[in-house]
Amino acid sequence: ALPIFEGATTSLEALLGGFAITLPGDLSGTVGGSLKGTRNDLHVQDLDIDLRSDLLSASLTGSVGPLGPQASVNMPFRADLKDVAALAAHFGRPLPFSGTGSAQGILTGPFDDLFVTGLSAGMKSELGQLRLDGELGLAGDSPTLNIASEITIPTLAALQPFTNVALSDYSGVSLTVSSEVFRAQDRK
């Protein structure tokens, strides 16, 4: 039987400093799993990855294999964002509002053609709520999308900072917008 492995770091940024990966500086994590199979058919199973920082927490479980260039993943995940605006600013994308968010789904496919199925994501802010459900590809310039969204703004007056139109008279008016986005990409 092949061994179980475990690892931990208090700074993923320091650990991955040689790679072109931008991470929140205080991101720490643990990883565990087991190797199963033979030399030419080795799989990582019972994978358990846990990431934490003051901005987010994320967990992934599942499997990767067979190891090598044809490796494919099957990893359910969950992420919770404590401050969406601070995380966006870290990646150079300032937002004019703040809020919390969460997402869950299953990461599947080979590393060069990853796909998220069963996506369920949401965000809450002082402006309202955003809900996304569906699936999306993570590869290429125009990834496959099949996303249903709903935006709820409980009072139009909350939008006052973003417009010159006087909205204070509309504090009792709410707005809900639903949409579906579908874009297909040729899959390998």
C-alpha positions in Angstrom: 0.0 0.0 0.0 1.2 3.5 -0.8 1.5 6.1 2.0 -0.9 8.7 3.2 0.6 12.2 2.9 0.0 15.4 4.8 1.4 18.9 4.7 0.9 22.4 6.0 2.2 25.9 5.5 1.6 29.2 7.3 2.3 31.2 4.1 1.4 29.8 0.7 2.8 33.0 -0.9 6.3 32.2 0.5 6.0 28.6 -0.6 4.8 29.4 -4.1 6.9 32.6 -4.5 8.8 31.2 -7.6 5.6 30.7 -9.6 3.5 33.4 -11.3 0.7 33.1 -8.7 -0.8 36.0 -6.9 -2.2 35.0 -3.5 -3.3 37.0 -0.4 -0.2 37.2 1.7 -1.5 35.6 4.8 -3.0 32.5 3.1 -2.2 29.3 4.9 -3.2 25.8 4.2 -3.1 22.1 4.8 -3.2 19.2 2.4 -3.7 15.5 2.9 -4.5 12.4 0.8 -3.3 9.1 -0.2 -1.5 7.7 -3.2 -3.1 4.6 -4.8 -2.3 2.5 -7.8 0.8 1.3 -9.7 3.8 3.2 -11.0 2.1 3.9 -14.4 -1.4 4.4 -13.0 -0.9 6.4 -9.8 -3.8 8.4 -8.4 -4.2 10.9 -5.5 -7.3 9.9 -3.6 -9.0 11.1 -0.4 -7.5 14.5 -1.2 -8.4 17.1 1.4 -7.1 20.7 0.9 -7.9 23.5 3.3 -7.0 27.2 2.7 -7.5 30.1 5.1 -6.8 33.8 5.3 -8.4 36.9 6.7 -10.1 37.3 3.4 -11.3 33.8 2.5 -11.5 30.2 3.4 -11.7 27.4 0.9 -11.8 23.6 1.0 -11.4 21.0 -1.8 -11.7 17.3 -1.6 -11.6 14.5 -4.1 -9.1 12.9 -6.4 -6.5 13.6 -9.1 -5.2 11.0 -11.5 -3.7 9.3 -13.1 -0.7 11.5 -12.3 1.2 12.8 -15.3 0.3 14.9 -18.3 -3.2 13.3 -18.7 -4.2 13.9 -15.1 -7.8 14.7 -14.5 -9.5 16.1 -11.3 -12.7 15.4 -9.6 -12.8 17.8 -6.7 -15.9 19.2 -4.9 -15.1 22.6 -3.4 -16.5 25.3 -1.1 -15.2 28.9 -0.7 -16.3 31.6 1.6 -15.2 35.2 1.1 -15.2 37.4 4.2 -14.7 40.7 2.2 -15.3 40.6 -1.5 -14.0 44.2 -2.0 -10.7 43.6 -0.2 -10.1 40.4 -2.2 -10.9 42.1 -5.5 -8.5 45.0 -4.6 -5.8 42.5 -3.9 -6.1 41.4 -7.5 -6.2 45.0 -8.8 -10.0 45.1 -9.3 -11.4 47.7 -7.0 -15.1 47.5 -6.2 -17.3 50.4 -5.1 -19.1 48.2 -2.5 -18.2 45.5 0.0 -19.9 42.3 1.0 -19.5 38.6 1.7 -19.7 35.7 -0.7 -19.7 32.0 -1.0 -19.4 29.4 -3.8 -19.5 25.7 -4.1 -19.3 23.2 -7.0 -17.2 20.4 -8.4 -14.0 21.0 -10.3 -13.6 18.4 -13.0 -11.6 17.5 -16.0 -7.9 17.7 -17.1 -5.8 20.6 -15.8 -5.8 22.3 -19.3 -9.6 22.1 -19.6 -11.0 22.5 -16.1 -14.8 22.8 -15.7 -17.0 23.7 -12.7 -20.2 21.8 -12.5 -23.0 22.3 -9.9 -21.9 25.8 -9.3 -23.9 27.6 -6.6 -22.5 31.1 -5.7 -23.8 34.1 -3.9 -22.9 37.5 -2.6 -24.5 39.8 -0.1 -23.7 43.5 0.2 -25.2 46.7 1.4 -26.7 47.1 -2.1 -28.4 43.7 -2.2 -27.8 40.1 -3.2 -26.4 38.3 -6.2 -27.0 34.6 -6.9 -25.3 32.5 -9.6 -26.1 28.8 -10.5 -24.9 26.6 -13.3 -21.6 25.5 -14.9 -18.6 27.1 -16.5 -15.4 26.2 -18.2 -12.2 27.7 -17.0 -10.0 27.3 -20.1 -9.5 29.5 -23.1 -10.4 33.1 -23.9 -14.1 32.3 -24.3 -15.0 29.6 -21.9 -18.2 27.6 -21.9 -20.9 29.2 -19.7 -24.3 28.1 -18.6 -25.2 30.4 -15.8 -28.5 31.5 -14.3 -28.2 34.7 -12.2 -30.5 36.7 -10.0 -29.8 40.2 -8.6 -32.0 41.5 -5.8 -31.8 45.1 -4.7 -34.2 45.7 -1.7 -34.4 49.4 -2.1 -33.5 51.5 -5.2 -32.3 54.3 -2.8 -29.2 52.1 -2.2 -28.1 52.8 -5.8 -27.9 56.6 -5.2 -24.1 56.7 -5.0 -23.9 55.4 -8.6 -26.2 57.8 -10.4 -27.2 61.4 -10.7 -30.9 60.5 -10.7 -32.6 61.2 -7.3 -33.5 57.8 -5.9 -34.4 58.8 -2.4 -38.1 58.9 -3.4 -37.8 55.2 -4.3 -36.7 53.8 -1.0 -39.8 51.5 -0.9 -39.2 50.1 -4.4 -37.2 47.0 -4.8 -35.7 45.5 -8.0 -35.1 41.9 -9.0 -33.4 41.0 -12.2 -32.9 37.4 -13.5 -30.9 36.3 -16.5 -29.4 33.3 -18.1 -26.1 33.3 -20.0 -25.2 30.4 -22.3 -22.0 30.2 -24.4 -20.7 27.0 -25.9 -17.1 26.4 -26.8 -15.8 23.4 -28.7 -14.6 20.9 -26.2 -11.7 18.5 -26.8 
